[in-house]
Amino acid sequence: MSDAPSAAEEIMDGVYSALRAHGYADLTMQDIADECSKSKSLLHYHYDTKEDLLVAFLEYIVSDSEERIAARADDPPVERLVQFIGWFVFAPDETDREAFHIALLELRTQGPFNERIREQLARSDRLLRGTVADILADGIETGVFRDVDVEETAAMIVATLDGARTRQITLADSVRGDEADGYTRTVAEATLRRIVEPLLADGAELPPLDAAIEALRRDPDSPEPDDPEPDDPETDAAADGSE
C-alpha cells in the first residue's frame, strides 16, 4: 500500500499552511490552492465555498486527533496527562505555531454565528475534556490518582491551558517580556504543581514536563489537542478547541 498522501490529505495540509500564512479573515480559496499545488477549480469541485472547506478541515483534524489519542489509551495515565499538558506549551519564538493558533482563534470567533463551525468547535471541546476525564478515571482505577470529580477537574485543566495559550498569542510582546519561555510554559508548570501533584496517590510521581514535551516533538504520531508540530496539521487544532 502506498504511503503517499491522498488528494484530500494534500488539500487539508494546504488549508493548514494557508491559515498560517494568511490568517482566517484574509484567507481565499486561491491561497489554499497555491499551498497545496491544486487548482482553484479542483477545490471548488470538492467544496462549494471556503466555509465548506474550513468546516471539513476542522472535522478532519478533530477526527485525526480522536484516532491518535485512542492509540495511546493504554499508556500510563500519569504520563498521558503530563503529555496532554505539554501539548499546550509553545515558546514565543515558535512563530509558525503562533500564526496557526491566531488563525484558529479567528475561526473560533465565528462559532456564535455559524452553526456548522460551532458544531466542530463543540466536538473538539468534548474531545479535550473527555480525554482528561478518561485519563483521570483510568488513574483512579489503577491507584495513581486520588478519587476526584473527573469531569470537574478535566474542565478546570482544559480551561486553564486553553486560556494560557489564548493569552500568550493575544498579548504577545507584553507577555513575552515577563515570560522568557512563554506564558504557556509557566501555566503548564503551575498546573502540574498546583492541580496535578495534589491528585497523585502516595508513591506516584510525575515525569518531567521537558521530557514529555521532547517526546511529543520527536513523535510524528503524537496527537496534539492543539497542535501538530508546524508541519503536522492534525495536532494543532484539537487542542485549540477547534481545534
N, C-alpha and C positions, 0 to 999 in steps of 0.2 A: 504494500500500500504506500502511496506517495505521501511524503511529509510536507509537500508544497501547500501553502495556504490556499484556500478556496477563494473564489472571486468575492464572496460575501465577507470573508475574513479580511481580505485586502481593503475592501470598502470601509469596514469598521476601523481598521488601522488608519485609513485615510481621514476618517472623522476625528479620531484621536489626535493625529498630527495637526489637522486643520484647526481644531479647538485650541491647541497650544499656541499655534502661530497667530491666529486671528481673533480669538475670543468668541463668545457666543453672539453678541449683538451684531458684529460685522461679518459673521460667517455667511458665505454663499455656497451654493452647490458647485460653482466653478472652483472655489477654493478646495473643496473636498475632492473634486475630480482631479485637480492638479496634484494633490498629495498622494492619491492612490493610483495615479497614472491610468485613470479610466476616463472615458469621455463623459461629458455632462449629460449627453443623451442617454448613455447607458445607465447612469444614476437615476434619471427620470423614468427609465423603463421599469426599474425595480421600485422606485419610491416617487410618488407623485409630487411631494413637496419636501422642503427642508425639514419641516416638522415631522413628517413621516420617517425620515431618515434618522433624526435625532432621537425619536422615540424608540426606533429599532436599535439604535446604539445603546441607549440606556438598558433596554431589555437584554441585549447581548452581554453587556458587562456584568449585569446582576446574575444572569444565568451562569456565566462562566465562573463567577465568584462562588456561587452555590456549589458548583461541582468541585472546585478546588478546596473549599472549606470541608466538604463532605469527605474528601480524600484524606484529610488529616484528623478525622474524628476519633481515631484510635491512639493518637499521640497523647502523652501525659497531660492532664488538664492544666497543671501549673505552667508548663512550657507553652501550651496553646494560648493561655491567657496573656502571658508576657509577650508573645509574638503578636497577638492581636493589638496590644497597646503599642508595640513597636511599629506597627503599620502606619500609625498616625504621625510618626516623627519624621520631620524633614528639616534639613539645615537651611538657613537663609540663602546660601549660595546655590541651592538646587533650583535654579530658575525655571527649568523646564517643568518640573513638578508643580512649582508655584503657579506658572502660567496655566497649566491644565486645571488646577484647583480653582483658580479665579474664574475660568470659563464655566466650570461646573457650578460655581456659586451663582453666576449669572443665570445659568439654566435653571437652578433651583428656585430662583425668584419667580419663574413662570408657573410654579406649582399652584398657587392660589387661583390662577386664571385659566389653566389648561388642564382639563381632567385627565387626558392621556399621560401627560408628563407627571402629574400628581400621582397617578396610579403606580408608575415606576419608582418614584421617589419613596412612596409609602412601602413598596415592596422591598426596596433597599434598606429602609429603616427597620423593617421587620427582620431582615436578614442579620443586620448588625446586632440588634438587641437579642434576637433569638440565638445567635452564635455565642454571645457571652453567657446568656442564661443556660444554654446547654453545657458550656464548659464548667460553669459553677455547679450545676446539678451533677455532672459526672464527678467533679472533685469532691462534692459532699458524699456521694455514694462510695467513692474509693477511700474516703477518710483523710484527704489532704486539705479540704476546706471545712470550716465550721458550718453549721446549719444556719443559713440566712434565707431571706426572701430573694430568690434568684432573679425574679422579674424586676423588682425594685432596684436591686443592686446593678443589674445589667443596664437599666435605663440611666442610672446615675453615671456609670462608667462611660457609656457611649456619649451622653450629653457633654460630659467633661472634655473628652478627647475631641469631639467634633467642634465644640466651642473654642478650644485651643487652636485648632487649625484655622478656623474662620478668623480668629483674632490675629494670628500671625500673617495671614495673606491680606487682610484688610487694613491693618495698621502698619504693616511693612517696616519702614525705616524707624519709626518710633519704638517698635518692639525690638528690632534688631539692635538698637542702641543699648537696650537693657539686657538682652539675652543673646550673647555671642553665639551660642549653639542652637538658638531657635527656641521660641516660646513653646512649641510642641514638645520639645525635649524636656524642658523644665516641668511642664504639666504631666508628661508621661512618668517622670521620676516621682513626682508628688503623688500621682495616682497609685503607683506601686507601693509607695511608703505609707500613705495615709488611708488607702482604701483596700488594697490587696493584701498587704502584710498582716493587717489585723484579722483577715479572714483565714489565715493559714492555721491548720491544726498543729499541735505540738510535733516537732520533728520535721515538719515540711519547710522547704527553703525555696526562695525564688532564684531562678537562673539570672545571670546578669543581663540587663537591658541591652548593653552593647553587643553581647553575644547573639541575642535574639535578632537584633537589627542586622547584624552582619550575615546571619543565616538567611534572612529574608533577601538581602542584596545578592547573595550567591545563588539562591534557589529560583530558577525561572518559573517554577510552578507555584510559587507562593501566592496565595490569594490576597490581595490587599483589599480590605474593605475600603479602601480608598485609594488604593494606589498600586498600580503595577509599577514597575520602575518606568522611567520615562519612555522606554520603547515597548512597554507591555500594557496596553490599554486596559486589560482585564482587571488589573489590581486596583487601579486608581478610583474607579467610580464607585464601587460599593462602599468603600469607606467614606465617601463624601456624602453619603445619604442620597446619592442619585442613583449615588453612587452610581 
